[in-house]
Amino acid sequence: MTKHIAIIGAGITGLSSAYFIKKQRPDIDVTIYEATNRTGGKIQTYRKDGYTIELGPESYLGRKQIMTDIAKDIGLEDELITNQTGQSYIYAKNKLFPIPGGSILGVPTDIKPFLKTKLISPQGKLRAGLDLFKKPIQMEHDISVGAFFRERLGDEVLENLIEPLMGGIYGTNIDDLSLMSTFPEFKEREAQFGSLIKGMRYEKGQRQKQHQLYPGAPKGQFRQFRHGLTSFIEKLTDFVIKQGVQIHYNTPIEDIIVSQTNYEVKTASDTHVYDSVLVTTPHQTFMKWFGNDPAFDYFKNMASTTVATVVLAFDEQHIENTYNGTGFVIARTSQTDITACTWTSKKWPFTTPDGKVLIRAYVGKPGDTVVDDHTDDELVDIVKRDLNQMMTFKGAPDFSIVSRLPNSMPQYHVNHMEHINAIQSHIKHNYPRLRITGASFEAVGLPDCILQGEKAVSELLSEL
């Protein structure tokens, strides 16, 4: 008898889950329910007049191979692009400093570039060097990323180098951010080698060996597609539809009813019965259906950061940027509302017509309300005001695009994974053939969401 699986949400987690189901069990009937009129979730590419502009995620980390593997399988291998490598900067002390060469997310692995940088004072460099002599931190429980790196490398390196690079990835205050939910590999290397710097030096060597094994491999860390991330979503959507997957757009789910043998999925107009259900929505959505179960109470208090991307397009005559690089992040001690900026036309030349310059700034910090408190025009003015500290505008932009992502970055506070493991265990024992996954659970990057989908599918298929 044919088995029926419902997937709730057609973002990258939901779509890739449908892909994995059909790859392993083409006989299973799969239906995706999507509350909006399109697939892709946060991924959205604006394509017009020679521009290819990402309004959500900009790219994905190439060393997390799973997204590249799917892209090749669905026929996008020739569309893959690796970013232009170049100098990145940190804005601190009211100026831009080059990120020291050889660092891994701010952790120094080469002594010369670190000693040369003016971003860190001599005292700060000496303090960081104590890492080579300190014993590994004894951890019985999770601690914050801030606490870990302060102990290993000191306050100055944390606040001026590591925090700008790490904090923005998760949209969380670094002194609240869970180490074991986000960067456990740093603790593993510190414990293995007795020093964080020594451990990252080893890690760097391993990555260099990988490049030697594959001498033709691209040098950039990030990957994109010639027609933007939406082209991946479009191709994946077409692929799963051709495998028989049905997608119901503009169909929010009102409830999921659990019975002994199956699940009833209720929409405004209908109820359908499924053998198995995979939920991939943000926690703000799935709590409408599971909020009465006290095991899910953690999500009631789970904060999320609201962010916005502001894209500015200029004629190259109307902007002066003397820095040769791909962009910068901002230390939280700086007096700006923006948190980072990508010089998109330098990092991804394919995105911008000749003679034009494309800049993308990020607005929104944990706990602030700047995005909610201002109109689109006001956010553009805020971004231009902040960017005036790093570059010169000689004329108005050709156009601007503000893309708001409300409550889009779930904050992984200390002990996050302990709560998540307990919730996932509860789901397995009390909701057979149902899984809930996605960015509210583990990691927010695009390949990470795909991996979570793959894991959930593997578990569901073993129970069917």
C-alpha positions, 0 to 999 in steps of 0.5 A: 500500500502506498505511504503518504507523507506531508511536508509542511513548508516549502523553504530549502529544508522542505524542498530538499526533504522531498528530494531525499524522500523521492531519491530513496523511496520513489514509491512514497506519495509526497505533498508539500503545503506552503503558506505563501505563493512560492517556494524557497522561504527566505531565499529570494533573488531579484533579477532585472536589467542585468542585476542579480540581487539576493534579498535573503541569504547571499550565498552558501559555505562551499566546504559544506558539500551537500548543497553542491552535490544536489545542485550537480544532481539536478543539472546546475553544475555548470551554473556554480560560481565561487566568490572572488577572494579578496581582503575583508575588513573589520570596522572598529575604532572608527576606521576599517582594518584588514582582517589579519591573514591566516585567521580562522573566524578571527582566531590567529594561526599565522603569527606575523599577520597577527603581530602586524595588525593595528586592530589589536593593541600590543597588550591585546596581542600578548594576552592572546598569546597566553592561549599557548600556555593555558590549560584547556577549559574544563566544561561540564556544561555548555558555555557562551561563545563569548566566555570561551574566547574571552578565556582563551584569547582575551577581551580585546581579540574577542570584541574587535576580531572574533565577535564581529565575524561570529556574532552576525552569523547567528544574530545573537549577542556573543555572550549569550550565544551557545558554544556547543550549538554553534562552534563546538569544533573550536572547543574540540580542537582546543581540547585536542591540542591544549591550545585554541591557536594550535588547534586552529593551526592544525585545522588550517593545515587540514584545509590546505591539504584538501586543496592540494588533493583537489588542485583545481578546486576553487579558492573562495569559501562561498558558492553561488549560482550564475542566476542567483540562489533562486535558480537553485530553488526553481530547479529543485522545485521542478525536479521534485514535481517531476518526481510526483511531489505535489505542492499546495501554495497559499495553503496555511496549515490550521492544525495537525491532529495526532491519532494512533495510526496517522495524522490529520493535516487541516487547512482552511478548506480541507482535512487530509490524512497522512502516514507521516508528517515532516514540519520544516516551518519556523518555531513561531509557526509550528507552535500554533499546532504543538504549543499545548504540549509543555515539552515544547515550552522552550520555543515559547521564550526563544528569541529571534532577531529581526534583520533587514538587508538594504541594497544600493545600486550606483553608477560607478561615477557616483561612489568612491570606495578606495578599499580593494576588498569584498566587504566588512563587518562591524565591531559592536563597540562602533556607533553604527546601526549596520552590522556588516556590508558586502561590496557585492559587485567586487565579491560577485562580479556577475551580479552587476552590469558594467559601470555599476556598483552594488552594495549590500548592507545588513541592519538589525542587532539582537535586542534593538528595534531599528528595523521595526521603528523605521520606514524603508526610506529611513533605513536607506538613509541610515545605511547611507549615513553609516556607510559615509564613514567608510566611503564617499557618495558623490550622487544618489543611488540608481535604486535601493531595495529594502528586504525585511526578515522579521524574527528570522534569526532564532537565537541559540542561547547557552544550553540550546542543544540540551533543550533541542535534544530533549525536544527531539527525543520527546517527538520521537517517543510521542509522535511516531512518524513525525519530525520537526526540523529547520533553522529553529533547531540546529544551524541556520546556514543553507547546507545545514538546513539541507542536512537537517532535512536529510537526517529527518527523512532518514529517521522517518523512512526507517519508521514507515 
